[in-house]
Amino acid sequence: MEWHRDKFTVSDDRTMVNVRIVTKLLGDTYWGHRRPPHVVERLIGNSLCFSMFSGGGQIGFARLVTDRTVFSWLSDLVIEESFRGRGLGRWFMECILNHPDVAGTQFVLQTRSAHRLYEQFGFELNDKLMTRLAPAYDKQMEPTRSTIAMAIKKKE
């Protein structure tokens, strides 16, 4: 799906996501600065992704982890700094929340700094959420043929 406003486009076409640009955008955030390209590539492949473009170049990214039925976790919404302050975050949220695959689902997100944006869309702060942080990416091993083979043997 695509949405258009002025010279901007939002698309849910995962093939249009530029891993290098998304890695850079996330690298400039407090929450995604430790994510190496191979992690960004995997999260793109396992999410419903939204990209924002201006003049053909990617300037924004967001993703949903969702079952497309009852639950959607909004994550990694980011817009290139030079494009902020133009209402693009609000428009990005409108596109995401109205996507037909997830419009009827419960949305959850986590933020330290964008409460005012999300409150405009009915998000409320509560004390019911529990989290478990992942280990540092630099300490995680990428799967190799030998670790995959060991995992297969354990299942047999």
Rosetta silent file (secondary structure, phi, psi, omega in degrees, C-alpha in Angstrom):
SEQUENCE: MEWHRDKFTVSDDRTMVNVRIVTKLLGDTYWGHRRPPHVVERLIGNSLCFSMFSGGGQIGFARLVTDRTVFSWLSDLVIEESFRGRGLGRWFMECILNHPDVAGTQFVLQTRSAHRLYEQFGFELNDKLMTRLAPAYDKQMEPTRSTIAMAIKKKE
SCORE:     score description
SCORE:     0.000 S_00000001
   1 L     0.000  150.528  176.251    0.000    0.000    0.000 S_00000001
   2 E  -134.204  146.625  173.994    1.085    3.567   -0.569 S_00000001
   3 E  -125.046  145.876 -178.649    0.014    6.913    0.822 S_00000001
   4 E  -130.558  139.611  175.181    0.982   10.282   -0.678 S_00000001
   5 E  -150.313  121.344 -176.763    1.135   13.776    0.786 S_00000001
   6 L    50.754 -124.654 -179.022    2.850   16.689   -0.946 S_00000001
   7 L   -96.815   16.395 -175.979    6.263   15.368   -2.013 S_00000001
   8 E  -111.292  147.404  177.024    6.215   12.510    0.521 S_00000001
   9 E  -131.906  138.474  170.248    5.261    8.849    0.143 S_00000001
  10 E  -114.526  134.676 -178.996    4.695    6.169    2.763 S_00000001
  11 E  -134.846  146.104  172.853    4.874    2.558    1.610 S_00000001
  12 L  -101.216   14.238 -179.951    4.469   -0.825    3.270 S_00000001
  13 L   -79.151  106.076 -176.916    6.498   -2.508    0.498 S_00000001
  14 H   -59.803  -28.529 -178.687    9.314   -4.271    2.359 S_00000001
  15 H   -69.607  -14.671  179.189   11.383   -4.516   -0.842 S_00000001
  16 H   -89.262   -7.645 -178.367   11.723   -0.718   -0.854 S_00000001
  17 L   -70.875  129.180  178.252   13.375   -0.596    2.596 S_00000001
  18 L   -97.227  106.026 -175.427   17.018    0.481    2.397 S_00000001
  19 H   -57.689  -40.460 -179.592   18.853   -1.470    5.125 S_00000001
  20 H   -61.993  -45.172 -179.425   21.813    0.915    5.078 S_00000001
  21 H   -68.628  -42.037  179.230   19.613    3.983    5.598 S_00000001
  22 H   -63.867  -40.461  176.620   17.476    2.301    8.268 S_00000001
  23 H   -59.678  -41.544  177.961   20.618    1.202   10.110 S_00000001
  24 H   -66.400  -46.560  179.210   21.812    4.831   10.017 S_00000001
  25 H   -58.682  -47.031  179.434   18.423    6.214   11.140 S_00000001
  26 H   -68.018  -32.653  178.722   18.257    3.753   14.034 S_00000001
  27 H   -63.897  -20.800  178.666   21.912    4.376   14.831 S_00000001
  28 L   -92.536    8.287 -179.913   21.036    7.984   15.592 S_00000001
  29 L  -107.858  161.911  177.731   18.420    6.989   18.210 S_00000001
  30 L   -74.250  -22.855 -175.876   18.768    6.162   21.893 S_00000001
  31 L   -96.619  -22.698 -173.895   17.013    2.818   21.408 S_00000001
  32 L  -117.763   10.560 -172.720   18.557    1.477   18.192 S_00000001
  33 L   -68.671  -15.137 -179.515   22.133    2.719   18.213 S_00000001
  34 L  -100.909    7.585 -175.783   23.630   -0.714   18.939 S_00000001
  35 L   -87.234  113.772  177.512   21.886   -2.600   16.136 S_00000001
  36 L   -74.768  163.395 -177.075   24.298   -3.812   13.467 S_00000001
  37 H   -53.812  -38.006 -178.427   23.151   -4.165    9.838 S_00000001
  38 H   -66.448  -30.090  176.104   22.568   -7.938   10.076 S_00000001
  39 H   -72.983  -43.097  178.137   20.134   -7.372   12.970 S_00000001
  40 H   -60.803  -41.898  179.211   18.353   -4.575   11.091 S_00000001
  41 H   -61.031  -41.905  179.621   18.044   -6.829    8.052 S_00000001
  42 H   -68.770  -41.155 -178.629   16.436   -9.593   10.146 S_00000001
  43 H   -67.399  -32.406  175.649   13.994   -7.271   11.914 S_00000001
  44 H   -64.621  -44.624 -178.423   12.888   -5.900    8.540 S_00000001
  45 H   -66.160  -19.972 -176.596   12.297   -9.430    7.258 S_00000001
  46 L  -111.918   17.960 -176.099   10.164  -10.331   10.271 S_00000001
  47 L  -135.330  161.259  167.815    8.006   -7.203   10.539 S_00000001
  48 E   -86.143  109.951 -171.049    5.311   -5.267    8.740 S_00000001
  49 E  -101.428  148.222  175.571    7.469   -2.324    7.659 S_00000001
  50 E  -127.771  129.888  178.351    6.580    1.234    6.740 S_00000001
  51 E  -122.136  142.809  175.517    9.006    3.506    4.919 S_00000001
  52 E  -111.015  135.841 -176.978    8.713    7.214    4.247 S_00000001
  53 E  -126.148  149.092  171.793   10.273    8.669    1.120 S_00000001
  54 E  -138.148  123.548 -179.003   10.991   12.145   -0.206 S_00000001
  55 L    58.804   29.156  178.686   12.303   12.580   -3.728 S_00000001
  56 L    88.989  -15.497 -179.967   12.885    8.830   -3.971 S_00000001
  57 E   -96.066  143.443 -179.949   15.145    8.697   -0.902 S_00000001
  58 E   -76.278  127.311 -179.081   14.130    7.004    2.328 S_00000001
  59 E  -122.608   -3.896 -179.169   13.722    9.493    5.181 S_00000001
  60 E  -154.624  160.921 -178.849   11.689    7.475    7.680 S_00000001
  61 E  -154.408  145.922  170.610   11.009    4.006    8.985 S_00000001
  62 E  -155.562  160.076  179.014    8.638    2.246   11.348 S_00000001
  63 E  -148.113  157.372  175.567    7.633   -1.346   11.847 S_00000001
  64 E  -122.290  135.700  166.949    4.988   -3.484   13.448 S_00000001
  65 E  -101.917  115.190 -168.231    5.381   -6.876   15.044 S_00000001
  66 E  -149.669  153.487  170.030    1.852   -8.173   14.652 S_00000001
  67 L   -96.039   -0.363  178.428   -0.416  -11.163   14.257 S_00000001
  68 L    60.014   19.529 -178.957   -2.636   -8.920   12.080 S_00000001
  69 L  -127.824  -55.925 -178.447   -5.631  -10.071   14.107 S_00000001
  70 L  -127.840  -17.712 -170.130   -5.607   -8.797   17.691 S_00000001
  71 E  -140.550  137.483  175.317   -2.160   -7.389   18.531 S_00000001
  72 E  -140.787  128.740  175.336    0.415   -5.004   17.053 S_00000001
  73 E  -104.122  114.862  177.622    3.641   -3.759   18.637 S_00000001
  74 E   -84.131  130.457 -175.981    4.764   -0.473   17.081 S_00000001
  75 E  -144.390  152.502  168.412    8.517   -0.150   17.056 S_00000001
  76 E    62.736   29.327  177.040   11.380    1.884   15.630 S_00000001
  77 E   -71.792  120.071 -177.812    9.401    4.858   14.303 S_00000001
  78 E  -149.340  141.552  176.284   12.033    7.341   13.211 S_00000001
  79 E  -126.815  136.843  179.182   12.225   10.235   10.751 S_00000001
  80 L   -50.120  135.986 -172.215   15.455   11.805    9.539 S_00000001
  81 H   -53.640  -40.030 -176.647   16.215   14.811   11.726 S_00000001
  82 H   -68.572  -11.325  179.295   16.177   17.382    8.904 S_00000001
  83 H  -105.295    0.956 -179.044   12.544   16.425    8.110 S_00000001
  84 L   -76.077  159.619  178.549   11.200   16.644   11.669 S_00000001
  85 L    83.717   13.189 -178.742    8.831   19.385   12.806 S_00000001
  86 L  -114.563    8.556 -177.721    6.675   19.235    9.652 S_00000001
  87 L    82.652    8.675 -177.726    3.879   16.997   10.933 S_00000001
  88 H   -70.800  -33.507  177.107    5.345   13.944    9.199 S_00000001
  89 H   -63.040  -41.657  178.027    5.385   11.851   12.390 S_00000001
  90 H   -63.822  -46.485  179.046    1.679   12.475   12.835 S_00000001
  91 H   -63.403  -40.510  177.897    0.955   11.574    9.194 S_00000001
  92 H   -57.701  -46.370  178.812    3.181    8.480    9.493 S_00000001
  93 H   -62.254  -41.425  178.583    1.130    7.353   12.502 S_00000001
  94 H   -59.643  -43.844  178.366   -2.141    7.935   10.633 S_00000001
  95 H   -61.294  -47.705 -177.237   -0.922    5.727    7.773 S_00000001
  96 H   -63.627  -49.891 -175.387    0.222    2.959   10.136 S_00000001
  97 H   -67.561  -23.971 -179.713   -2.882    2.952   12.340 S_00000001
  98 L   -98.621    4.593  176.770   -5.207    2.905    9.332 S_00000001
  99 L   -60.487  129.893 -173.488   -3.438    0.105    7.471 S_00000001
 100 L   -61.639  -24.163  179.477   -6.208   -2.413    6.715 S_00000001
 101 L   -73.770  -20.323 -173.007   -4.205   -5.393    8.036 S_00000001
 102 L  -132.776   -1.065 -174.136   -3.896   -3.913   11.542 S_00000001
 103 L   -56.212  -29.155 -178.737   -6.492   -1.150   11.927 S_00000001
 104 L   -96.432    9.816 -176.993   -8.599   -3.308   14.269 S_00000001
 105 L   -95.152  160.932  171.937   -5.767   -4.528   16.495 S_00000001
 106 E   -76.765  133.215  178.986   -4.632   -3.402   19.927 S_00000001
 107 E  -106.842  141.561  175.489   -1.454   -1.336   19.618 S_00000001
 108 E  -132.598  146.375  174.207    1.376   -1.239   22.134 S_00000001
 109 L  -152.420  170.234  178.572    4.602    0.746   22.014 S_00000001
 110 L  -131.827  131.788  179.100    7.441    1.866   24.210 S_00000001
 111 L  -150.785  152.487  171.987    8.898    5.383   24.279 S_00000001
 112 L  -107.644  -18.214 -167.648   10.899    7.694   26.494 S_00000001
 113 L  -132.943   -9.528 -172.698   10.440   10.865   24.497 S_00000001
 114 L  -116.327   31.818 -177.833    7.435   10.935   22.157 S_00000001
 115 H   -54.673  -43.266 -176.803    4.496   10.647   24.557 S_00000001
 116 H   -62.052  -39.355  177.522    2.751   13.735   23.150 S_00000001
 117 H   -61.146  -52.102 -173.759    2.763   12.338   19.618 S_00000001
 118 H   -71.147  -31.527  177.711    1.309    8.985   20.619 S_00000001
 119 H   -61.902  -29.736  177.226   -1.235   10.441   23.063 S_00000001
 120 L   -61.550  -20.515 -177.979   -2.834   12.236   20.086 S_00000001
 121 L  -108.005   15.447  175.085   -3.768    8.779   18.801 S_00000001
 122 L    90.781    4.421  176.602   -5.233    7.453   22.040 S_00000001
 123 L   -72.113  140.377  179.683   -2.149    5.792   23.516 S_00000001
 124 L  -128.483  142.237  175.601   -2.055    5.904   27.314 S_00000001
 125 L   -74.093  135.035  175.967    0.778    5.308   29.749 S_00000001
 126 L  -144.860  172.545 -177.136    0.130    2.385   32.097 S_00000001
 127 L  -107.674   21.491 -175.692    1.933    0.162   34.573 S_00000001
 128 L   -94.194  -11.864 -174.226    0.877   -3.193   33.105 S_00000001
 129 L   -83.737  132.775  173.804    3.736   -3.725   30.660 S_00000001
 130 L  -116.392  143.918  178.990    6.614   -6.025   31.565 S_00000001
 131 L  -132.000  156.486  172.088    9.773   -6.244   29.489 S_00000001
 132 L  -130.607  116.917 -177.282   12.839   -8.432   29.234 S_00000001
 133 L   -75.610  145.656  177.332   15.798   -6.801   27.559 S_00000001
 134 L   -78.151  154.321  174.148   17.825   -8.695   24.980 S_00000001
 135 L   -64.255  161.151  179.265   21.542   -9.285   25.536 S_00000001
 136 L   -57.974  138.710 -177.773   23.897   -6.876   23.809 S_00000001
 137 H   -61.896  -34.078 -178.426   24.083   -7.532   20.071 S_00000001
 138 H   -69.553  -14.092  177.896   27.861   -7.585   20.099 S_00000001
 139 H   -97.095   -9.493  179.484   27.707  -10.558   22.491 S_00000001
 140 L   -83.661  141.178  178.533   25.243  -12.506   20.356 S_00000001
 141 L   -91.486  133.704  172.687   26.619  -15.056   17.975 S_00000001
 142 L   -72.455  142.281  179.824   25.358  -15.075   14.410 S_00000001
 143 L   -62.542  136.256  175.925   24.142  -18.555   13.465 S_00000001
 144 L  -118.890  172.468  178.871   26.706  -20.594   11.619 S_00000001
 145 H   -58.821  -37.770 -177.109   26.420  -23.973    9.923 S_00000001
 146 H   -71.136  -39.019  179.442   27.872  -25.656   12.999 S_00000001
 147 H   -71.480  -32.621  176.338   25.475  -23.998   15.478 S_00000001
 148 H   -68.028  -43.558  178.531   22.531  -24.782   13.205 S_00000001
 149 H   -61.779  -40.525  178.035   23.686  -28.407   12.902 S_00000001
 150 H   -63.725  -40.470  179.781   24.019  -28.646   16.707 S_00000001
 151 H   -65.101  -38.761  178.888   20.487  -27.294   17.143 S_00000001
 152 H   -65.559  -43.329  179.496   19.129  -29.841   14.669 S_00000001
 153 H   -61.564  -39.346  179.751   20.917  -32.703   16.452 S_00000001
 154 H   -63.156  -34.759  179.760   19.444  -31.603   19.798 S_00000001
 155 H   -71.798  -29.557 -177.700   15.929  -31.788   18.337 S_00000001
 156 L   -76.348    0.000    0.000   16.497  -35.321   17.012 S_00000001
